[in-house]
Amino acid sequence: VYGYDVRGEVFGSAGMLTMGSVNDSDLVRYLANGIQSDTQRLDTDLLRDAYVAELNHFADCLRTGAKPLASGEDARAALAIARACIESFQLGKAVRVEGARS
C-alpha cells in the first residue's frame, strides 16, 4: 500500500481516459469505437524515473544556479487544474479551469 493515490480521469468530446484504476490497469481509453486497455504496470514503475529526474534536476539547479525547467507559472497552472478537479468532484459536474494559461 502506497501513501498516495495516483489515479486520474480526463473527459473530452472524443472520449475519456482513465489512469491508475483500482483494477491496476495503467491506462483505459473509452472511445466511440470501444474500450482499450494498455499493459499493467505499477505506479512505482511509471513514476520512478520521473521522480529521479525531477530530483536530479532540482539538485543541479541548486548546485549551478541554473533556471528550473518548470517555472512558477507552470506550478500555478498545475495548481489551477488540480483545484478545478477537486471542485468538479465536489460539485459533481464539469467546471472551468480558472487561472490556468490558455
C-alpha positions in Angstrom: 0.0 0.0 0.0 1.4 3.4 -1.0 0.8 6.7 0.8 -0.7 8.4 -2.3 -3.3 7.8 -4.9 -2.2 8.1 -8.5 -5.4 8.0 -10.4 -6.9 10.4 -12.9 -9.6 10.8 -15.5 -9.8 13.2 -18.5 -13.0 13.8 -20.3 -13.3 15.3 -23.8 -15.6 15.4 -26.7 -14.0 12.4 -28.4 -13.9 10.1 -25.3 -12.4 9.6 -21.9 -9.0 8.4 -20.4 -8.6 6.9 -17.0 -5.2 6.2 -15.5 -4.3 4.1 -12.4 -7.6 2.4 -12.0 -8.4 0.2 -8.9 -8.0 -2.8 -11.2 -4.3 -2.0 -11.6 -4.5 -1.4 -15.3 -2.4 1.5 -16.3 -4.5 3.3 -18.9 -8.0 2.7 -20.2 -9.4 4.6 -23.2 -13.2 4.9 -23.7 -13.9 5.9 -27.3 -16.8 5.8 -29.7 -15.4 2.6 -31.2 -14.9 0.8 -27.8 -12.7 0.5 -24.8 -9.0 -0.2 -25.0 -6.6 -1.0 -22.1 -2.9 -0.9 -22.1 -0.5 -3.1 -20.2 -0.4 -3.3 -16.4 2.3 -1.5 -14.6 2.7 -0.4 -11.0 2.7 3.3 -10.3 6.2 2.9 -8.9 7.3 1.6 -12.3 5.7 4.5 -14.0 6.9 7.3 -11.7 10.3 6.2 -10.6 12.3 7.7 -13.5 10.3 10.9 -13.4 10.9 11.4 -9.7 14.6 10.6 -10.0 14.9 13.0 -13.0 13.0 15.7 -11.1 15.2 15.5 -8.0 18.4 15.4 -10.1 17.3 18.5 -12.0 16.4 20.3 -8.8 19.8 19.4 -7.2 21.6 20.5 -10.4 19.7 23.9 -10.3 20.7 24.4 -6.6 24.4 23.5 -7.4 24.8 25.5 -10.6 22.2 28.3 -10.2 20.5 27.2 -13.5 16.9 28.1 -14.2 14.5 25.3 -13.5 12.7 23.7 -16.5 9.3 24.2 -14.7 8.5 27.8 -13.8 6.4 29.3 -11.0 3.8 30.0 -13.8 3.9 26.2 -14.6 3.2 25.4 -11.0 0.4 27.9 -10.8 -1.3 26.4 -13.9 -0.9 22.9 -12.4 -2.4 24.1 -9.1 -5.4 25.7 -11.0 -6.0 22.4 -12.8 -5.8 20.4 -9.5 -8.2 22.8 -7.8 -10.6 22.6 -10.7 -10.5 18.8 -10.4 -11.4 19.0 -6.7 -14.2 21.5 -7.4 -15.6 19.3 -10.2 -15.6 16.3 -7.9 -17.3 18.2 -5.1 -19.9 19.6 -7.4 -20.4 16.5 -9.5 -20.1 18.4 -12.8 -17.5 19.8 -15.2 -16.0 23.2 -14.2 -13.9 25.8 -16.0 -10.2 25.9 -15.0 -9.7 29.4 -13.6 -6.2 30.9 -13.6 -4.6 28.5 -16.0 -2.8 29.6 -19.1 -4.7 29.5 -22.3 
